Amino acid sequence: MTRPIAMSFILSALLLTGCEKAETTVPKPLELTSEAVDHFCGMNVLEHPGPKGQIILRGGGKAVWFSSSRDAVAFTRLREEPQDVAAIYVSDMSKASSWENPGSRNWIDAERAFYVVGSKVHGGMGAPETVPFSVRADANAFAHKNGGKVLILNEIEDSDVLATASDAPVNAGSGTDG
């Protein structure tokens, strides 16, 4: 009698372990297409230069799109937005062909990126941008050329991503040579 009980406990433990693994599977990033509309402004994401962001919520499988990586980070800091985030991806500017064309498939997990914050380069809506890179040396080179500091996601202050476009310097650049 004790053997069947022990086997049922083992089987239950295995089933629970399987459930945990299924819940922790991180969804892959989606390809950026002309159908992507910015969550905040309602405009087509491809109409804006610079790095983009996408957030995939649990249970949905669809991406919440952002015309800037800064806005994707800001979304996670706003209490009124959904907090059931399964994955956050930002454009990998280490692999981007240019500021105007950051790429549709070169996403990096936002928690693995190195961000340049406070540079003279601004996003498509004229707001300060958090510029993500997969390679720290690329982030350092960008910061050396354009100003700013290199941070990881949990070092970015709320004030770095929640400021409005009107808080940006008036004559700030809106792109880079490469």
KAZIFEN-V533480 format. One record per residue. N is the residue number from 1. RES is the residue in one small letter. SS is DSSP state (@ for helix, = for strand, . for the rest). PHI is phi as a letter, one per 40 degrees, with the letter a starting at -180 (none if undefined). Layout:
# KAZIFEN-V533480
n->N res->RES ss->SS phi->PHI
n->N res->RES ss->SS phi->PHI
This chain:
# KAZIFEN-V533480
n->1 res->m ss->. phi->none
n->2 res->t ss->@ phi->c
n->3 res->r ss->@ phi->c
n->4 res->p ss->@ phi->c
n->5 res->i ss->@ phi->c
n->6 res->a ss->@ phi->c
n->7 res->m ss->@ phi->c
n->8 res->s ss->@ phi->c
n->9 res->f ss->@ phi->c
n->10 res->i ss->@ phi->c
n->11 res->l ss->@ phi->c
n->12 res->s ss->@ phi->c
n->13 res->a ss->@ phi->c
n->14 res->l ss->@ phi->c
n->15 res->l ss->@ phi->c
n->16 res->l ss->@ phi->c
n->17 res->t ss->@ phi->c
n->18 res->g ss->@ phi->c
n->19 res->c ss->@ phi->c
n->20 res->e ss->@ phi->c
n->21 res->k ss->@ phi->c
n->22 res->a ss->@ phi->c
n->23 res->e ss->@ phi->c
n->24 res->t ss->. phi->c
n->25 res->t ss->. phi->c
n->26 res->v ss->. phi->c
n->27 res->p ss->. phi->c
n->28 res->k ss->. phi->c
n->29 res->p ss->. phi->c
n->30 res->l ss->. phi->c
n->31 res->e ss->. phi->c
n->32 res->l ss->. phi->c
n->33 res->t ss->. phi->b
n->34 res->s ss->. phi->c
n->35 res->e ss->. phi->c
n->36 res->a ss->. phi->c
n->37 res->v ss->= phi->b
n->38 res->d ss->= phi->c
n->39 res->h ss->. phi->c
n->40 res->f ss->. phi->c
n->41 res->c ss->. phi->b
n->42 res->g ss->. phi->g
n->43 res->m ss->. phi->c
n->44 res->n ss->= phi->c
n->45 res->v ss->@ phi->c
n->46 res->l ss->@ phi->c
n->47 res->e ss->@ phi->c
n->48 res->h ss->. phi->b
n->49 res->p ss->. phi->c
n->50 res->g ss->. phi->g
n->51 res->p ss->. phi->c
n->52 res->k ss->. phi->b
n->53 res->g ss->= phi->a
n->54 res->q ss->= phi->a
n->55 res->i ss->= phi->b
n->56 res->i ss->= phi->b
n->57 res->l ss->= phi->c
n->58 res->r ss->. phi->d
n->59 res->g ss->. phi->g
n->60 res->g ss->. phi->c
n->61 res->g ss->. phi->g
n->62 res->k ss->. phi->c
n->63 res->a ss->= phi->c
n->64 res->v ss->= phi->c
n->65 res->w ss->= phi->c
n->66 res->f ss->= phi->b
n->67 res->s ss->. phi->c
n->68 res->s ss->. phi->a
n->69 res->s ss->@ phi->c
n->70 res->r ss->@ phi->d
n->71 res->d ss->@ phi->c
n->72 res->a ss->@ phi->c
n->73 res->v ss->@ phi->c
n->74 res->a ss->@ phi->d
n->75 res->f ss->@ phi->d
n->76 res->t ss->@ phi->c
n->77 res->r ss->@ phi->c
n->78 res->l ss->. phi->c
n->79 res->r ss->. phi->c
n->80 res->e ss->. phi->c
n->81 res->e ss->. phi->c
n->82 res->p ss->. phi->d
n->83 res->q ss->. phi->b
n->84 res->d ss->. phi->c
n->85 res->v ss->= phi->c
n->86 res->a ss->= phi->c
n->87 res->a ss->= phi->a
n->88 res->i ss->= phi->b
n->89 res->y ss->= phi->b
n->90 res->v ss->= phi->b
n->91 res->s ss->= phi->c
n->92 res->d ss->. phi->c
n->93 res->m ss->. phi->c
n->94 res->s ss->. phi->c
n->95 res->k ss->. phi->b
n->96 res->a ss->. phi->c
n->97 res->s ss->. phi->c
n->98 res->s ss->. phi->a
n->99 res->w ss->. phi->c
n->100 res->e ss->. phi->c
n->101 res->n ss->. phi->b
n->102 res->p ss->. phi->c
n->103 res->g ss->. phi->h
n->104 res->s ss->. phi->b
n->105 res->r ss->. phi->b
n->106 res->n ss->. phi->c
n->107 res->w ss->= phi->c
n->108 res->i ss->= phi->b
n->109 res->d ss->= phi->d
n->110 res->a ss->@ phi->d
n->111 res->e ss->@ phi->c
n->112 res->r ss->@ phi->b
n->113 res->a ss->. phi->c
n->114 res->f ss->= phi->b
n->115 res->y ss->= phi->b
n->116 res->v ss->= phi->c
n->117 res->v ss->= phi->b
n->118 res->g ss->. phi->g
n->119 res->s ss->. phi->c
n->120 res->k ss->. phi->c
n->121 res->v ss->= phi->c
n->122 res->h ss->= phi->b
n->123 res->g ss->. phi->c
n->124 res->g ss->. phi->d
n->125 res->m ss->. phi->c
n->126 res->g ss->. phi->g
n->127 res->a ss->. phi->c
n->128 res->p ss->= phi->d
n->129 res->e ss->. phi->b
n->130 res->t ss->. phi->c
n->131 res->v ss->= phi->c
n->132 res->p ss->= phi->c
n->133 res->f ss->= phi->b
n->134 res->s ss->. phi->c
n->135 res->v ss->. phi->b
n->136 res->r ss->@ phi->d
n->137 res->a ss->@ phi->c
n->138 res->d ss->@ phi->c
n->139 res->a ss->@ phi->c
n->140 res->n ss->@ phi->c
n->141 res->a ss->@ phi->c
n->142 res->f ss->@ phi->c
n->143 res->a ss->@ phi->c
n->144 res->h ss->@ phi->c
n->145 res->k ss->@ phi->c
n->146 res->n ss->@ phi->b
n->147 res->g ss->. phi->g
n->148 res->g ss->. phi->g
n->149 res->k ss->= phi->b
n->150 res->v ss->= phi->c
n->151 res->l ss->= phi->b
n->152 res->i ss->= phi->c
n->153 res->l ss->@ phi->d
n->154 res->n ss->@ phi->c
n->155 res->e ss->@ phi->c
n->156 res->i ss->. phi->c
n->157 res->e ss->. phi->c
n->158 res->d ss->@ phi->d
n->159 res->s ss->@ phi->c
n->160 res->d ss->@ phi->c
n->161 res->v ss->@ phi->b
n->162 res->l ss->. phi->b
n->163 res->a ss->. phi->c
n->164 res->t ss->. phi->c
n->165 res->a ss->@ phi->c
n->166 res->s ss->@ phi->c
n->167 res->d ss->@ phi->c
n->168 res->a ss->. phi->c
n->169 res->p ss->. phi->d
n->170 res->v ss->. phi->c
n->171 res->n ss->. phi->b
n->172 res->a ss->. phi->c
n->173 res->g ss->= phi->c
n->174 res->s ss->. phi->b
n->175 res->g ss->. phi->a
n->176 res->t ss->. phi->a
n->177 res->d ss->. phi->c
n->178 res->g ss->. phi->i
